[in-house]
Amino acid sequence: MTTSQGDTAGGAQMLTALVRLRGALQAAALPLDGPGVEEQRAARAALVDQLEDYVIPRVIAAEAPMLVVVGGSTGAGKSTLVNSLVGRRVTQPGVLRPTTRSPVLVHHPDDLEWFGQDRMLPDLRRVDHVTDDQDALQLVAADSVPRGLALLDAPDVDSVEERNRTLAAQLLAAADMWLFVTSAARYADQVPWEQLKAAAQRSAAVAVVLDRTAEDAVQTVSTHLARMLASRGLKDSPLFVVPDATVDDEGLLPPGHVAEIRAWLESLAADSGARDDVVSQTLEGTVRSIAQRTHPVADAAAQQAAAVAELRVDVEETYDDAAGALGRACVDGSLLRGEVLARWQDLVGTGELLRGLEDKVGWIRDRVVNAVKGRPQQADRVSVAIESALEVLVLERAETAAEQVAARWRAHPAGESALAGAAGLGRASRELRRAAERAARDWQQDVTELVRAQGADKRTAKFLALGVQGLTVALMVVTLDQDASSASSASSSSASGRALLDAVFGADVVAGLVDRARDRLELRTAGLLESERGRWTAYLDGLGVDPDLDTQLREAARRVDDARFAAQSGRNGPAHD
């Protein structure tokens, strides 16, 4: 394998690894709040931006011109320096602070193709005119800029406007080399040094310009600045001094004041080997830094997955308990109170139905038919009362469960932020009342079908006397009282109903009917709470927290490191196999 073939294969391996890492980072939304999460969100966004703005485009187009981003402190004279290096005004110096305008990229006319929308900084719209749109990148062609090199005038890194600071950091992260401009008055400021520290950590190529320096302060300030650079890992960074001077009518510094910087840039542009070394140094350091910085994001993703799992347990445990409590309340006789009991007593009266069933059929026709069939509204009222009681019970249990989950989430470090995005989850759903009404009616229909099916071949006088409606009401009442397994143990509320059913179907048959009616009731009511539970679990699912994402991030970072090591080995190895 030749060297160029090896570079091509290595580049493809690296590109694949970087694209996979970008995908994993994009999936790491970190939606829940918690200690350190905001920092990792910012880190993740910065990593994605750097991959898209610089690393991936640079790997795809390794031969593209070297991008020198001119950045630095407020009022350091960046734009004036760029204009003076180009030899004409191409970017507007700011008189008022903060200056709001788009960044300006100056390139040789023959290099325009390298700076299209699909290249570096793809999120910035390309324009060819002056604008204050910070989402635009103004392209300016200038013959005085050597081929193979471009200058980008960035906003102030310490601007009072947040968008300026963010854009400056984004542009500096997309640089092959930083031309960092400061002044005698601002060179020790903290914010610029934070940016320089980041550059040192990723081994980015950096040159520093000490601008607007009085002649009598040059020696003292430049010496101190050089020591500061050395102590922060930037001892090999070139340091240029631009004396304080009056600009001409075009706003340019005297040519001699920037001659050393211009000559140095032109020499880099002319020496392809030196230029490639600068690009490789910055790119390799950036790739290494991105892989390292991915691991804290992976830690944060693991913490988010753990938090979601804990919040999910809160939901599952609460609704499991609620379903159990609802199931017990449906059959423990507690519903046979209030309106249900009153309407049932209206129907059965003082026991004459039971006495009637013990006498001859003729008496039943005369008395019981008149008692039951002559009072159909009473049976309907019992059904309506049972339906209403079931509905209220379901709503109460659902409201309690929702409140309990919300309370448990508030006690969790990430729960408050989860609740903030879960509008309405702390209460039962608006649809539940209608669903509960429908479930109660459906259950009553289930019971009616059980009675009708059981009585299909039992068209006795007793069955005919009470009718399907009366027997259905009796079976519902008995079903709602788990102590009504036999007439002797039934509560006073359900004893008459059990006796009626036993008289018509027999005790053994009634026991089976009650079991089946109870099973149908449990199925109907459990489904209601399951839907309520589903609102919470669907919300957690919608957060997009993949429990395996931390592993995917670490694996993607490892593949990037593997590709980087392979590329290093290829460069250090023999030119031919």
C-alpha positions, 0 to 999 in steps of 0.5 A: 500500500502506498502512502497516499492509499493509506492516507485515503483508507485512514481518512475514510476510517476516521470520517466514519468514526467521526460521523458515528460519534456525531450521531451518538452525541446528537442523540444525547439530549440530556433532557433532565436537570441535575447537578452538572447537567447544564455544563454537559449540555453545553459541552455536548452542543460544543462537540457537535458544533465542532464536529460539524463546523470544522472536524468533519469538513476538514477530514473530507477536504484535507487540501482546503485552505488553512483557516486563520480565525482572528479573535480576541478581546473587546477593543483589541483592534481585530478588524483593523488588523485584518483590514491592514493585513489585506490592504483595504477595508474588508471588515467594519471596525466597531465604534460602539460596543457591542458591535453586531454584525456577521463574521467576515471571511477574506479569501483569495478569489481562486479559493472561493469554492472551498467556502461554500455552504456545504463546507465548514461552518455549514449553519452560517448562511453565505452572503457577499455584502455587509450585514448585521445578521449573526447567522450569516458569513460574509465572504470577501475575495481579495487578491492580497490574501495568498492562495491556500489561506483565509482570514476570518474576523470573529466577534469579541470573545468577551463581548457583553452580548451573549450571542457574540460570545457564543459565535466567537467561541464557535468560530475559534473552534472551527479554526486551523489556527488562531490569530489571537489579538489582545492589547496592553490594557487587556492581555491579562483578562480572564476570558481570553485566557480561558479561550487560550487554555482551550486551544492549548488543551487541544494542541491548536496552532495559536499565534498571539498579536499584542496590539496597540502597545505604546513603545515604552511598554513593549518590552515589559508587556511582551515579556510578561505576556510571553511568560504567561503563554509559556506557563499555560502550555503555549510557549511555542506560539509566535508572539507579534507586537503591533505598536500603537499608531494612528490609522489612515483615512481608510482605517489601516495601520502603517504597512510596516506595523503589520509587515512581520505578521503578513510575511509570516502568514505568506510564508505559511501559505507558500510552504505546503508542508508547513501549512499541512503541519499546522492543519494536522496539529490542530486537527489531530489535537481537536480529534483527541480532545473531542474523544476525551470530552465525550466521556463526561457527556457519556457519564451524564447520559448514564445518569440520565438513564438511571434517573429515567429508570428511577422515575419509571419505578415510581410510576410502576409501583404507584400504579400497581398499588393503585390497581390493587387498591381499586380492585379491592375497593370494587369488591369489598362492599364499600360501594354498597353505601350511600346512593347505591344502598338507598336505591337497592333498598328501594328495589328490594323493599322490606324482604317481600321479594324473598318471601314471594320466591318461597311461596307458590308460583301463582303468588309470585305472578301476583305479587313479585311480578307486580313488585319488580316489573311494576317498578322498573325505574327502581332497577334502573336507578340501582344501575345508574347509582352503581355506574356513578359509584364505580366512576367516582371510585376510579376517578378518586384512585386515578387522582390519588395515583397521579398526585403520588407519582408527582410527589415522588418525582418532586423528591427526585433530583431530576423529577422537578424538571421532568414534571415541568415538561409534563403538563397535566400529568399530576392530575387524572386525564380529562378523558378518564371520566368518560372512559370510566362511564363507558367501562361501568356501562360495559361491565353492566352489559357484561353482567346482563349477558351472563344472566341472560346466558345462564337463564337461557334454559331456565325459563322458570316462573321465578326467572320470568318473575324477576326478569333479566333486569332484576337479576342483573342488578342483584348479581351486580350488588352481590359482585360488589361484596366479596363477603357474599360468597354465600347467603349466610355470610353476605352482608345486610346490603347484599344478603337479599340479592344473594338469596334472590340469585340462589332461589333462581339459579342455585348456590353453586351456579351463583358462585360461578356467576359472581366469579365471572362478573368479578373478573370482568369488573377487574378487567374493565377497571384495570384497563382504566388505570393502565391507560393512566399509567401509560400517560406517564410511561409515554412521557418518559419514553418521549424524553428520548433517553436511551439506556444504552447511549452512554455505552454507544458514546464511549464506543464511538469515542474509542473508534475515533481514538483507534482511527487516530492511532491508526493514522499516526502509525500510518504516517510514522510507518514505511511509505510502502508495504 
